[in-house]
């Protein structure tokens, strides 16, 4: 089982760059990159909320549970 991060898909749909999204959300571009690549071990609810707010989406649009 794994959690897939579809942040890059949502960013492409909303036509927003990593730098711009990181600035709007209040995280570093490096941390946003870690989230985008799925290498993050955790995400704060406040960060997830900010991402959803800026991308105008639901948490399920960014995070997906997949069984192997």
PDB file of N, CA, C, O and CB in Angstrom:
ATOM      1  N   UNK A   1       0.849  -1.174   0.000  1.00  0.00           N
ATOM      2  CA  UNK A   1       0.000   0.000   0.000  1.00  0.00           C
ATOM      3  C   UNK A   1       0.891   1.232   0.000  1.00  0.00           C
ATOM      4  O   UNK A   1       1.968   1.244   0.596  1.00  0.00           O
ATOM      5  CB  UNK A   1      -0.964   0.001   1.219  1.00  0.00           C
ATOM      6  N   UNK A   2       0.424   2.250  -0.671  1.00  0.00           N
ATOM      7  CA  UNK A   2       1.189   3.491  -0.706  1.00  0.00           C
ATOM      8  C   UNK A   2       0.260   4.683  -0.925  1.00  0.00           C
ATOM      9  O   UNK A   2      -0.872   4.544  -1.390  1.00  0.00           O
ATOM     10  CB  UNK A   2       2.260   3.434  -1.810  1.00  0.00           C
ATOM     11  N   UNK A   3       0.773   5.839  -0.578  1.00  0.00           N
ATOM     12  CA  UNK A   3       0.076   7.095  -0.820  1.00  0.00           C
ATOM     13  C   UNK A   3       0.788   7.778  -1.978  1.00  0.00           C
ATOM     14  O   UNK A   3       1.986   8.051  -1.903  1.00  0.00           O
ATOM     15  CB  UNK A   3       0.047   8.010   0.467  1.00  0.00           C
ATOM     16  N   UNK A   4       0.054   8.051  -3.042  1.00  0.00           N
ATOM     17  CA  UNK A   4       0.610   8.767  -4.190  1.00  0.00           C
ATOM     18  C   UNK A   4       0.302  10.249  -4.041  1.00  0.00           C
ATOM     19  O   UNK A   4      -0.782  10.623  -3.593  1.00  0.00           O
ATOM     20  CB  UNK A   4       0.040   8.215  -5.531  1.00  0.00           C
ATOM     21  N   UNK A   5       1.250  11.083  -4.415  1.00  0.00           N
ATOM     22  CA  UNK A   5       1.081  12.525  -4.340  1.00  0.00           C
ATOM     23  C   UNK A   5       0.905  13.055  -5.758  1.00  0.00           C
ATOM     24  O   UNK A   5       1.817  12.963  -6.580  1.00  0.00           O
ATOM     25  CB  UNK A   5       2.296  13.206  -3.625  1.00  0.00           C
ATOM     26  N   UNK A   6      -0.260  13.605  -6.039  1.00  0.00           N
ATOM     27  CA  UNK A   6      -0.591  14.127  -7.361  1.00  0.00           C
ATOM     28  C   UNK A   6      -0.494  15.647  -7.406  1.00  0.00           C
ATOM     29  O   UNK A   6      -1.239  16.304  -8.134  1.00  0.00           O
ATOM     30  CB  UNK A   6      -1.988  13.685  -7.764  1.00  0.00           C
ATOM     31  N   UNK A   7       0.415  16.192  -6.636  1.00  0.00           N
ATOM     32  CA  UNK A   7       0.557  17.647  -6.555  1.00  0.00           C
ATOM     33  C   UNK A   7       0.961  18.240  -7.902  1.00  0.00           C
ATOM     34  O   UNK A   7       0.455  19.291  -8.294  1.00  0.00           O
ATOM     35  CB  UNK A   7       1.588  18.023  -5.487  1.00  0.00           C
ATOM     36  N   UNK A   8       1.868  17.574  -8.608  1.00  0.00           N
ATOM     37  CA  UNK A   8       2.298  18.090  -9.907  1.00  0.00           C
ATOM     38  C   UNK A   8       1.156  18.127 -10.913  1.00  0.00           C
ATOM     39  O   UNK A   8       1.101  19.021 -11.758  1.00  0.00           O
ATOM     40  CB  UNK A   8       3.435  17.245 -10.454  1.00  0.00           C
ATOM     41  N   UNK A   9       0.239  17.157 -10.828  1.00  0.00           N
ATOM     42  CA  UNK A   9      -0.923  17.129 -11.716  1.00  0.00           C
ATOM     43  C   UNK A   9      -1.825  18.323 -11.443  1.00  0.00           C
ATOM     44  O   UNK A   9      -2.278  18.992 -12.372  1.00  0.00           O
ATOM     45  CB  UNK A   9      -1.708  15.815 -11.545  1.00  0.00           C
ATOM     46  N   UNK A  10      -2.085  18.588 -10.165  1.00  0.00           N
ATOM     47  CA  UNK A  10      -2.953  19.714  -9.807  1.00  0.00           C
ATOM     48  C   UNK A  10      -2.302  21.043 -10.190  1.00  0.00           C
ATOM     49  O   UNK A  10      -2.983  21.971 -10.627  1.00  0.00           O
ATOM     50  CB  UNK A  10      -3.270  19.693  -8.298  1.00  0.00           C
ATOM     51  N   UNK A  11      -0.989  21.130 -10.024  1.00  0.00           N
ATOM     52  CA  UNK A  11      -0.284  22.359 -10.394  1.00  0.00           C
ATOM     53  C   UNK A  11      -0.378  22.597 -11.896  1.00  0.00           C
ATOM     54  O   UNK A  11      -0.558  23.733 -12.333  1.00  0.00           O
ATOM     55  CB  UNK A  11       1.193  22.291  -9.957  1.00  0.00           C
ATOM     56  N   UNK A  12      -0.258  21.545 -12.681  1.00  0.00           N
ATOM     57  CA  UNK A  12      -0.363  21.675 -14.137  1.00  0.00           C
ATOM     58  C   UNK A  12      -1.776  22.095 -14.541  1.00  0.00           C
ATOM     59  O   UNK A  12      -1.951  22.931 -15.427  1.00  0.00           O
ATOM     60  CB  UNK A  12       0.016  20.348 -14.826  1.00  0.00           C
ATOM     61  N   UNK A  13      -2.783  21.510 -13.884  1.00  0.00           N
ATOM     62  CA  UNK A  13      -4.177  21.876 -14.185  1.00  0.00           C
ATOM     63  C   UNK A  13      -4.453  23.338 -13.873  1.00  0.00           C
ATOM     64  O   UNK A  13      -5.217  23.998 -14.577  1.00  0.00           O
ATOM     65  CB  UNK A  13      -5.143  20.992 -13.396  1.00  0.00           C
ATOM     66  N   UNK A  14      -3.824  23.843 -12.809  1.00  0.00           N
ATOM     67  CA  UNK A  14      -4.048  25.231 -12.390  1.00  0.00           C
ATOM     68  C   UNK A  14      -3.032  26.199 -12.991  1.00  0.00           C
ATOM     69  O   UNK A  14      -3.095  27.409 -12.772  1.00  0.00           O
ATOM     70  CB  UNK A  14      -4.001  25.327 -10.878  1.00  0.00           C
ATOM     71  N   UNK A  15      -2.091  25.635 -13.757  1.00  0.00           N
ATOM     72  CA  UNK A  15      -1.060  26.438 -14.429  1.00  0.00           C
ATOM     73  C   UNK A  15      -0.314  27.348 -13.446  1.00  0.00           C
ATOM     74  O   UNK A  15      -0.241  28.564 -13.626  1.00  0.00           O
ATOM     75  CB  UNK A  15      -1.693  27.285 -15.540  1.00  0.00           C
ATOM     76  N   UNK A  16       0.230  26.724 -12.409  1.00  0.00           N
ATOM     77  CA  UNK A  16       0.977  27.463 -11.403  1.00  0.00           C
ATOM     78  C   UNK A  16       2.361  26.832 -11.249  1.00  0.00           C
ATOM     79  O   UNK A  16       2.497  25.609 -11.239  1.00  0.00           O
ATOM     80  CB  UNK A  16       0.217  27.480 -10.042  1.00  0.00           C
ATOM     81  N   UNK A  17       3.365  27.662 -11.131  1.00  0.00           N
ATOM     82  CA  UNK A  17       4.740  27.165 -10.995  1.00  0.00           C
ATOM     83  C   UNK A  17       5.029  26.770  -9.553  1.00  0.00           C
ATOM     84  O   UNK A  17       4.327  27.167  -8.622  1.00  0.00           O
ATOM     85  CB  UNK A  17       5.751  28.229 -11.465  1.00  0.00           C
ATOM     86  N   UNK A  18       6.077  25.981  -9.399  1.00  0.00           N
ATOM     87  CA  UNK A  18       6.491  25.557  -8.056  1.00  0.00           C
ATOM     88  C   UNK A  18       6.861  26.748  -7.186  1.00  0.00           C
ATOM     89  O   UNK A  18       6.462  26.829  -6.025  1.00  0.00           O
ATOM     90  CB  UNK A  18       7.673  24.592  -8.140  1.00  0.00           C
ATOM     91  N   UNK A  19       7.627  27.674  -7.758  1.00  0.00           N
ATOM     92  CA  UNK A  19       8.053  28.843  -7.000  1.00  0.00           C
ATOM     93  C   UNK A  19       6.890  29.686  -6.532  1.00  0.00           C
ATOM     94  O   UNK A  19       6.861  30.146  -5.390  1.00  0.00           O
ATOM     95  CB  UNK A  19       8.976  29.682  -7.823  1.00  0.00           C
ATOM     96  N   UNK A  20       5.923  29.888  -7.426  1.00  0.00           N
ATOM     97  CA  UNK A  20       4.756  30.701  -7.072  1.00  0.00           C
ATOM     98  C   UNK A  20       3.914  30.012  -6.004  1.00  0.00           C
ATOM     99  O   UNK A  20       3.474  30.654  -5.050  1.00  0.00           O
ATOM    100  CB  UNK A  20       3.899  30.983  -8.316  1.00  0.00           C
ATOM    101  N   UNK A  21       3.686  28.701  -6.159  1.00  0.00           N
ATOM    102  CA  UNK A  21       2.887  27.975  -5.175  1.00  0.00           C
ATOM    103  C   UNK A  21       3.585  27.953  -3.818  1.00  0.00           C
ATOM    104  O   UNK A  21       2.946  28.163  -2.787  1.00  0.00           O
ATOM    105  CB  UNK A  21       2.616  26.543  -5.654  1.00  0.00           C
ATOM    106  N   UNK A  22       4.878  27.703  -3.815  1.00  0.00           N
ATOM    107  CA  UNK A  22       5.628  27.683  -2.550  1.00  0.00           C
ATOM    108  C   UNK A  22       5.502  29.021  -1.838  1.00  0.00           C
ATOM    109  O   UNK A  22       5.296  29.066  -0.625  1.00  0.00           O
ATOM    110  CB  UNK A  22       7.116  27.352  -2.801  1.00  0.00           C
ATOM    111  N   UNK A  23       5.624  30.103  -2.583  1.00  0.00           N
ATOM    112  CA  UNK A  23       5.511  31.436  -1.985  1.00  0.00           C
ATOM    113  C   UNK A  23       4.121  31.672  -1.419  1.00  0.00           C
ATOM    114  O   UNK A  23       3.979  32.184  -0.309  1.00  0.00           O
ATOM    115  CB  UNK A  23       5.842  32.512  -3.014  1.00  0.00           C
ATOM    116  N   UNK A  24       3.098  31.305  -2.172  1.00  0.00           N
ATOM    117  CA  UNK A  24       1.709  31.511  -1.715  1.00  0.00           C
ATOM    118  C   UNK A  24       1.380  30.685  -0.473  1.00  0.00           C
ATOM    119  O   UNK A  24       0.652  31.133   0.412  1.00  0.00           O
ATOM    120  CB  UNK A  24       0.730  31.157  -2.834  1.00  0.00           C
ATOM    121  N   UNK A  25       1.933  29.462  -0.425  1.00  0.00           N
ATOM    122  CA  UNK A  25       1.636  28.550   0.685  1.00  0.00           C
ATOM    123  C   UNK A  25       2.502  28.854   1.902  1.00  0.00           C
ATOM    124  O   UNK A  25       2.112  28.565   3.033  1.00  0.00           O
ATOM    125  CB  UNK A  25       1.844  27.097   0.251  1.00  0.00           C
ATOM    126  N   UNK A  26       3.669  29.434   1.672  1.00  0.00           N
ATOM    127  CA  UNK A  26       4.550  29.769   2.782  1.00  0.00           C
ATOM    128  C   UNK A  26       5.519  28.663   3.139  1.00  0.00           C
ATOM    129  O   UNK A  26       5.898  28.515   4.301  1.00  0.00           O
ATOM    130  CB  UNK A  26       3.741  30.114   3.977  1.00  0.00           C
ATOM    131  N   UNK A  27       5.929  27.874   2.133  1.00  0.00           N
ATOM    132  CA  UNK A  27       6.950  26.858   2.359  1.00  0.00           C
ATOM    133  C   UNK A  27       8.092  27.097   1.371  1.00  0.00           C
ATOM    134  O   UNK A  27       7.944  27.851   0.409  1.00  0.00           O
ATOM    135  CB  UNK A  27       6.358  25.413   2.204  1.00  0.00           C
ATOM    136  N   UNK A  28       9.211  26.460   1.613  1.00  0.00           N
ATOM    137  CA  UNK A  28      10.348  26.650   0.717  1.00  0.00           C
ATOM    138  C   UNK A  28      10.132  25.845  -0.569  1.00  0.00           C
ATOM    139  O   UNK A  28       9.453  24.819  -0.561  1.00  0.00           O
ATOM    140  CB  UNK A  28      11.673  26.230   1.413  1.00  0.00           C
ATOM    141  N   UNK A  29      10.714  26.318  -1.662  1.00  0.00           N
ATOM    142  CA  UNK A  29      10.629  25.528  -2.905  1.00  0.00           C
ATOM    143  C   UNK A  29      11.209  24.120  -2.731  1.00  0.00           C
ATOM    144  O   UNK A  29      10.727  23.171  -3.350  1.00  0.00           O
ATOM    145  CB  UNK A  29      11.368  26.251  -4.042  1.00  0.00           C
ATOM    146  N   UNK A  30      12.233  23.983  -1.896  1.00  0.00           N
ATOM    147  CA  UNK A  30      12.815  22.654  -1.646  1.00  0.00           C
ATOM    148  C   UNK A  30      11.810  21.724  -0.976  1.00  0.00           C
ATOM    149  O   UNK A  30      11.703  20.555  -1.345  1.00  0.00           O
ATOM    150  CB  UNK A  30      14.072  22.776  -0.772  1.00  0.00           C
ATOM    151  N   UNK A  31      11.076  22.237   0.006  1.00  0.00           N
ATOM    152  CA  UNK A  31      10.063  21.411   0.678  1.00  0.00           C
ATOM    153  C   UNK A  31       8.910  21.076  -0.259  1.00  0.00           C
ATOM    154  O   UNK A  31       8.364  19.975  -0.197  1.00  0.00           O
ATOM    155  CB  UNK A  31       9.529  22.128   1.924  1.00  0.00           C
ATOM    156  N   UNK A  32       8.536  22.005  -1.120  1.00  0.00           N
ATOM    157  CA  UNK A  32       7.485  21.720  -2.099  1.00  0.00           C
ATOM    158  C   UNK A  32       7.951  20.628  -3.054  1.00  0.00           C
ATOM    159  O   UNK A  32       7.168  19.757  -3.432  1.00  0.00           O
ATOM    160  CB  UNK A  32       7.100  22.999  -2.886  1.00  0.00           C
ATOM    161  N   UNK A  33       9.214  20.670  -3.442  1.00  0.00           N
ATOM    162  CA  UNK A  33       9.777  19.646  -4.315  1.00  0.00           C
ATOM    163  C   UNK A  33       9.734  18.272  -3.655  1.00  0.00           C
ATOM    164  O   UNK A  33       9.422  17.277  -4.308  1.00  0.00           O
ATOM    165  CB  UNK A  33      11.213  20.002  -4.692  1.00  0.00           C
ATOM    166  N   UNK A  34      10.043  18.217  -2.374  1.00  0.00           N
ATOM    167  CA  UNK A  34       9.981  16.957  -1.631  1.00  0.00           C
ATOM    168  C   UNK A  34       8.557  16.414  -1.620  1.00  0.00           C
ATOM    169  O   UNK A  34       8.351  15.209  -1.761  1.00  0.00           O
ATOM    170  CB  UNK A  34      10.489  17.152  -0.189  1.00  0.00           C
ATOM    171  N   UNK A  35       7.579  17.292  -1.453  1.00  0.00           N
ATOM    172  CA  UNK A  35       6.177  16.866  -1.502  1.00  0.00           C
ATOM    173  C   UNK A  35       5.810  16.366  -2.892  1.00  0.00           C
ATOM    174  O   UNK A  35       5.188  15.314  -3.036  1.00  0.00           O
ATOM    175  CB  UNK A  35       5.247  18.020  -1.095  1.00  0.00           C
ATOM    176  N   UNK A  36       6.197  17.124  -3.917  1.00  0.00           N
ATOM    177  CA  UNK A  36       5.843  16.767  -5.299  1.00  0.00           C
ATOM    178  C   UNK A  36       6.398  15.410  -5.709  1.00  0.00           C
ATOM    179  O   UNK A  36       5.730  14.654  -6.414  1.00  0.00           O
ATOM    180  CB  UNK A  36       6.348  17.830  -6.259  1.00  0.00           C
ATOM    181  N   UNK A  37       7.602  15.100  -5.278  1.00  0.00           N
ATOM    182  CA  UNK A  37       8.236  13.845  -5.688  1.00  0.00           C
ATOM    183  C   UNK A  37       7.774  12.650  -4.858  1.00  0.00           C
ATOM    184  O   UNK A  37       8.143  11.512  -5.148  1.00  0.00           O
ATOM    185  CB  UNK A  37       9.737  13.975  -5.591  1.00  0.00           C
ATOM    186  N   UNK A  38       6.973  12.905  -3.831  1.00  0.00           N
ATOM    187  CA  UNK A  38       6.477  11.817  -3.000  1.00  0.00           C
ATOM    188  C   UNK A  38       7.491  11.322  -1.988  1.00  0.00           C
ATOM    189  O   UNK A  38       7.308  10.255  -1.401  1.00  0.00           O
ATOM    190  CB  UNK A  38       6.050  10.684  -3.862  1.00  0.00           C
ATOM    191  N   UNK A  39       8.562  12.080  -1.772  1.00  0.00           N
ATOM    192  CA  UNK A  39       9.606  11.672  -0.834  1.00  0.00           C
ATOM    193  C   UNK A  39       9.314  12.103   0.600  1.00  0.00           C
ATOM    194  O   UNK A  39      10.029  11.710   1.522  1.00  0.00           O
ATOM    195  CB  UNK A  39      10.934  12.240  -1.269  1.00  0.00           C
ATOM    196  N   UNK A  40       8.283  12.897   0.794  1.00  0.00           N
ATOM    197  CA  UNK A  40       7.933  13.371   2.134  1.00  0.00           C
ATOM    198  C   UNK A  40       7.380  12.217   2.962  1.00  0.00           C
ATOM    199  O   UNK A  40       6.635  11.379   2.455  1.00  0.00           O
ATOM    200  CB  UNK A  40       6.904  14.526   2.059  1.00  0.00           C
ATOM    201  N   UNK A  41       7.742  12.182   4.214  1.00  0.00           N
ATOM    202  CA  UNK A  41       7.245  11.159   5.142  1.00  0.00           C
ATOM    203  C   UNK A  41       5.956  11.602   5.821  1.00  0.00           C
ATOM    204  O   UNK A  41       5.205  10.778   6.342  1.00  0.00           O
ATOM    205  CB  UNK A  41       8.304  10.840   6.199  1.00  0.00           C
ATOM    206  N   UNK A  42       5.703  12.921   5.812  1.00  0.00           N
ATOM    207  CA  UNK A  42       4.519  13.466   6.473  1.00  0.00           C
ATOM    208  C   UNK A  42       4.199  14.829   5.864  1.00  0.00           C
ATOM    209  O   UNK A  42       5.032  15.440   5.194  1.00  0.00           O
ATOM    210  CB  UNK A  42       4.738  13.581   8.017  1.00  0.00           C
ATOM    211  N   UNK A  43       2.985  15.287   6.110  1.00  0.00           N
ATOM    212  CA  UNK A  43       2.584  16.632   5.707  1.00  0.00           C
ATOM    213  C   UNK A  43       1.687  17.183   6.806  1.00  0.00           C
ATOM    214  O   UNK A  43       0.797  16.492   7.301  1.00  0.00           O
ATOM    215  CB  UNK A  43       1.850  16.631   4.310  1.00  0.00           C
ATOM    216  N   UNK A  44       1.925  18.409   7.174  1.00  0.00           N
ATOM    217  CA  UNK A  44       1.083  19.050   8.191  1.00  0.00           C
ATOM    218  C   UNK A  44      -0.274  19.373   7.580  1.00  0.00           C
ATOM    219  O   UNK A  44      -0.382  19.718   6.403  1.00  0.00           O
ATOM    220  CB  UNK A  44       1.758  20.343   8.750  1.00  0.00           C
ATOM    221  N   UNK A  45      -1.311  19.251   8.412  1.00  0.00           N
ATOM    222  CA  UNK A  45      -2.642  19.608   7.944  1.00  0.00           C
ATOM    223  C   UNK A  45      -2.695  21.068   7.510  1.00  0.00           C
ATOM    224  O   UNK A  45      -3.403  21.403   6.560  1.00  0.00           O
ATOM    225  CB  UNK A  45      -3.678  19.344   9.034  1.00  0.00           C
ATOM    226  N   UNK A  46      -1.967  21.930   8.183  1.00  0.00           N
ATOM    227  CA  UNK A  46      -1.985  23.346   7.811  1.00  0.00           C
ATOM    228  C   UNK A  46      -1.381  23.542   6.423  1.00  0.00           C
ATOM    229  O   UNK A  46      -1.849  24.392   5.665  1.00  0.00           O
ATOM    230  CB  UNK A  46      -1.218  24.188   8.851  1.00  0.00           C
ATOM    231  N   UNK A  47      -0.351  22.772   6.078  1.00  0.00           N
ATOM    232  CA  UNK A  47       0.247  22.853   4.742  1.00  0.00           C
ATOM    233  C   UNK A  47      -0.713  22.285   3.707  1.00  0.00           C
ATOM    234  O   UNK A  47      -0.884  22.870   2.638  1.00  0.00           O
ATOM    235  CB  UNK A  47       1.595  22.099   4.695  1.00  0.00           C
ATOM    236  N   UNK A  48      -1.335  21.164   4.010  1.00  0.00           N
ATOM    237  CA  UNK A  48      -2.306  20.559   3.101  1.00  0.00           C
ATOM    238  C   UNK A  48      -3.479  21.502   2.869  1.00  0.00           C
ATOM    239  O   UNK A  48      -3.958  21.643   1.743  1.00  0.00           O
ATOM    240  CB  UNK A  48      -2.805  19.215   3.657  1.00  0.00           C
ATOM    241  N   UNK A  49      -3.940  22.150   3.941  1.00  0.00           N
ATOM    242  CA  UNK A  49      -5.031  23.120   3.820  1.00  0.00           C
ATOM    243  C   UNK A  49      -4.634  24.274   2.917  1.00  0.00           C
ATOM    244  O   UNK A  49      -5.413  24.688   2.057  1.00  0.00           O
ATOM    245  CB  UNK A  49      -5.435  23.650   5.198  1.00  0.00           C
ATOM    246  N   UNK A  50      -3.431  24.796   3.103  1.00  0.00           N
ATOM    247  CA  UNK A  50      -2.956  25.917   2.289  1.00  0.00           C
ATOM    248  C   UNK A  50      -2.824  25.511   0.822  1.00  0.00           C
ATOM    249  O   UNK A  50      -3.184  26.282  -0.068  1.00  0.00           O
ATOM    250  CB  UNK A  50      -1.608  26.429   2.818  1.00  0.00           C
ATOM    251  N   UNK A  51      -2.314  24.313   0.565  1.00  0.00           N
ATOM    252  CA  UNK A  51      -2.211  23.821  -0.810  1.00  0.00           C
ATOM    253  C   UNK A  51      -3.589  23.705  -1.450  1.00  0.00           C
ATOM    254  O   UNK A  51      -3.790  24.137  -2.585  1.00  0.00           O
ATOM    255  CB  UNK A  51      -1.499  22.462  -0.843  1.00  0.00           C
ATOM    256  N   UNK A  52      -4.530  23.125  -0.725  1.00  0.00           N
ATOM    257  CA  UNK A  52      -5.890  22.981  -1.243  1.00  0.00           C
ATOM    258  C   UNK A  52      -6.526  24.346  -1.502  1.00  0.00           C
ATOM    259  O   UNK A  52      -7.230  24.528  -2.496  1.00  0.00           O
ATOM    260  CB  UNK A  52      -6.753  22.174  -0.262  1.00  0.00           C
ATOM    261  N   UNK A  53      -6.281  25.289  -0.620  1.00  0.00           N
ATOM    262  CA  UNK A  53      -6.832  26.631  -0.791  1.00  0.00           C
ATOM    263  C   UNK A  53      -6.282  27.273  -2.060  1.00  0.00           C
ATOM    264  O   UNK A  53      -7.042  27.813  -2.863  1.00  0.00           O
ATOM    265  CB  UNK A  53      -6.514  27.509   0.434  1.00  0.00           C
ATOM    266  N   UNK A  54      -4.976  27.217  -2.240  1.00  0.00           N
ATOM    267  CA  UNK A  54      -4.346  27.859  -3.398  1.00  0.00           C
ATOM    268  C   UNK A  54      -4.663  27.154  -4.704  1.00  0.00           C
ATOM    269  O   UNK A  54      -4.775  27.801  -5.745  1.00  0.00           O
ATOM    270  CB  UNK A  54      -2.853  27.912  -3.209  1.00  0.00           C
ATOM    271  N   UNK A  55      -4.810  25.833  -4.662  1.00  0.00           N
ATOM    272  CA  UNK A  55      -5.091  25.073  -5.879  1.00  0.00           C
ATOM    273  C   UNK A  55      -6.588  24.872  -6.112  1.00  0.00           C
ATOM    274  O   UNK A  55      -7.003  24.297  -7.119  1.00  0.00           O
ATOM    275  CB  UNK A  55      -4.403  23.727  -5.813  1.00  0.00           C
ATOM    276  N   UNK A  56      -7.390  25.359  -5.160  1.00  0.00           N
ATOM    277  CA  UNK A  56      -8.850  25.229  -5.231  1.00  0.00           C
ATOM    278  C   UNK A  56      -9.247  23.777  -5.488  1.00  0.00           C
ATOM    279  O   UNK A  56      -9.919  23.456  -6.469  1.00  0.00           O
ATOM    280  CB  UNK A  56      -9.423  26.142  -6.337  1.00  0.00           C
ATOM    281  N   UNK A  57      -8.805  22.905  -4.564  1.00  0.00           N
ATOM    282  CA  UNK A  57      -9.092  21.482  -4.706  1.00  0.00           C
ATOM    283  C   UNK A  57      -9.339  20.857  -3.334  1.00  0.00           C
ATOM    284  O   UNK A  57      -9.299  21.534  -2.307  1.00  0.00           O
ATOM    285  CB  UNK A  57      -7.933  20.762  -5.427  1.00  0.00           C
ATOM    286  N   UNK A  58      -9.589  19.580  -3.343  1.00  0.00           N
ATOM    287  CA  UNK A  58      -9.799  18.809  -2.122  1.00  0.00           C
ATOM    288  C   UNK A  58      -8.538  17.999  -1.817  1.00  0.00           C
ATOM    289  O   UNK A  58      -7.756  17.729  -2.729  1.00  0.00           O
ATOM    290  CB  UNK A  58     -11.038  17.874  -2.259  1.00  0.00           C
ATOM    291  N   UNK A  59      -8.320  17.604  -0.560  1.00  0.00           N
ATOM    292  CA  UNK A  59      -7.143  16.802  -0.232  1.00  0.00           C
ATOM    293  C   UNK A  59      -7.028  15.533  -1.094  1.00  0.00           C
ATOM    294  O   UNK A  59      -5.925  15.111  -1.441  1.00  0.00           O
ATOM    295  CB  UNK A  59      -7.183  16.419   1.235  1.00  0.00           C
ATOM    296  N   UNK A  60      -8.157  14.944  -1.429  1.00  0.00           N
ATOM    297  CA  UNK A  60      -8.159  13.739  -2.258  1.00  0.00           C
ATOM    298  C   UNK A  60      -7.702  13.989  -3.694  1.00  0.00           C
ATOM    299  O   UNK A  60      -7.365  13.045  -4.410  1.00  0.00           O
ATOM    300  CB  UNK A  60      -9.536  13.142  -2.273  1.00  0.00           C
ATOM    301  N   UNK A  61      -7.689  15.252  -4.119  1.00  0.00           N
ATOM    302  CA  UNK A  61      -7.170  15.576  -5.438  1.00  0.00           C
ATOM    303  C   UNK A  61      -5.636  15.559  -5.426  1.00  0.00           C
ATOM    304  O   UNK A  61      -5.003  15.380  -6.467  1.00  0.00           O
ATOM    305  CB  UNK A  61      -7.694  16.951  -5.900  1.00  0.00           C
ATOM    306  N   UNK A  62      -5.056  15.743  -4.262  1.00  0.00           N
ATOM    307  CA  UNK A  62      -3.596  15.786  -4.121  1.00  0.00           C
ATOM    308  C   UNK A  62      -3.042  14.444  -3.656  1.00  0.00           C
ATOM    309  O   UNK A  62      -2.003  14.002  -4.145  1.00  0.00           O
ATOM    310  CB  UNK A  62      -3.188  16.887  -3.136  1.00  0.00           C
ATOM    311  N   UNK A  63      -3.724  13.793  -2.719  1.00  0.00           N
ATOM    312  CA  UNK A  63      -3.263  12.534  -2.149  1.00  0.00           C
ATOM    313  C   UNK A  63      -4.170  11.383  -2.590  1.00  0.00           C
ATOM    314  O   UNK A  63      -5.396  11.502  -2.582  1.00  0.00           O
ATOM    315  CB  UNK A  63      -3.217  12.624  -0.611  1.00  0.00           C
ATOM    316  N   UNK A  64      -3.547  10.272  -2.973  1.00  0.00           N
ATOM    317  CA  UNK A  64      -4.300   9.116  -3.449  1.00  0.00           C
ATOM    318  C   UNK A  64      -3.747   7.848  -2.794  1.00  0.00           C
ATOM    319  O   UNK A  64      -2.536   7.623  -2.785  1.00  0.00           O
ATOM    320  CB  UNK A  64      -4.234   9.012  -5.004  1.00  0.00           C
ATOM    321  N   UNK A  65      -4.634   7.033  -2.253  1.00  0.00           N
ATOM    322  CA  UNK A  65      -4.241   5.773  -1.648  1.00  0.00           C
ATOM    323  C   UNK A  65      -4.292   4.685  -2.720  1.00  0.00           C
ATOM    324  O   UNK A  65      -5.283   4.551  -3.437  1.00  0.00           O
ATOM    325  CB  UNK A  65      -5.161   5.418  -0.438  1.00  0.00           C
ATOM    326  N   UNK A  66      -3.205   3.910  -2.817  1.00  0.00           N
ATOM    327  CA  UNK A  66      -3.143   2.867  -3.834  1.00  0.00           C
ATOM    328  C   UNK A  66      -2.644   1.572  -3.202  1.00  0.00           C
ATOM    329  O   UNK A  66      -1.609   1.554  -2.536  1.00  0.00           O
ATOM    330  CB  UNK A  66      -2.226   3.294  -5.010  1.00  0.00           C
ATOM    331  N   UNK A  67      -3.381   0.501  -3.414  1.00  0.00           N
ATOM    332  CA  UNK A  67      -2.950  -0.810  -2.934  1.00  0.00           C
ATOM    333  C   UNK A  67      -2.054  -1.446  -3.988  1.00  0.00           C
ATOM    334  O   UNK A  67      -2.294  -1.310  -5.187  1.00  0.00           O
ATOM    335  CB  UNK A  67      -4.174  -1.727  -2.616  1.00  0.00           C
ATOM    336  N   UNK A  68      -1.025  -2.137  -3.530  1.00  0.00           N
ATOM    337  CA  UNK A  68      -0.100  -2.807  -4.458  1.00  0.00           C
ATOM    338  C   UNK A  68      -0.734  -4.022  -5.081  1.00  0.00           C
ATOM    339  O   UNK A  68      -0.101  -4.705  -5.886  1.00  0.00           O
ATOM    340  CB  UNK A  68       1.182  -3.209  -3.747  1.00  0.00           C
TER     341      UNK A  68
END
